[in-house]
Amino acid sequence: MPSHLDLNSRSVQDYLKALYKLQQQDAPVSTNVLAERLQVTPASATAMMKKLAEAGLVEHIPYQGCRLTDSGRQQALKMVRRHRIIEQFLQQVLHYGLDEVDEEAEVLEHAVSDKLIERMWQVLGQPSHDPHGSPIPDHQGRFPEQSARPLCSFSPDQPLRIVRLKERSPAQLRYLHQLGIEPGAVVRLVDKAPFNGPIILHTPNGQHPIAWELAEAILAEPDTP
């Protein structure tokens, strides 16, 4: 591995984590998509991908983009673990809102030691999920099993328990919180409009329409007694 590539640098860690989040079913991620995600120029993203490829952390697929190698995925999952443990600490101990924890964790994940991360995890009771319901990978990069699926995939008139809110903007998370939609809440799918129209959801705070696109990012499972 080239000596000039610092795995602890914020830039390297951000690129690896972004690649992990963008990569779907091992498909390559284009440089332009990666640059847009990280708000850098395509030239900067291309230069970093070259360094990461030389370090054996990504594989370049001609005319398609890059994808993480096994080594790169392990490094990315370390950052995902750090990020989600910090989010849980901010929410559970410091009482941050769901719309606040991500931005704060983005800063702290690069500044704290592995020892502190593990101490946080122990103090929190070794949680398996972050405040949004996203699973926390273990030390080997394995995730707990989860059978939840998008709200819009269920049939109407059944009680559902919210399990996870996939990546959303702070404004969307604030909106969902106002409606009472957060992990652990029990809701009922009242109706679904055809052609990917809005769904009608009865929540702890009343009955509300939810856009299909947003409903796809809300994962739930049947609420069984």
Secondary structure, 3 states (H helix, E strand, C coil): CCCCCCCCCHHHHHHHHHHHHHCCCCCCECHHHHHHHHCCCHHHHHHHHHHHHHCCCEEEECCCEEEECHHHHHHHHHHHHHHHHHHHHHHHCCCCCCCCHHHHHHHHCCCCCHHHHHHHHHHCCCCCECCCCCECCCCCCCCCCCCCEEHHHCCCCCEEEEEEECCCCHHHHHHHHHHCCCCCCEEEEEEECCCCCCEEEEECCEEEEECHHHHHCEEEEECCC
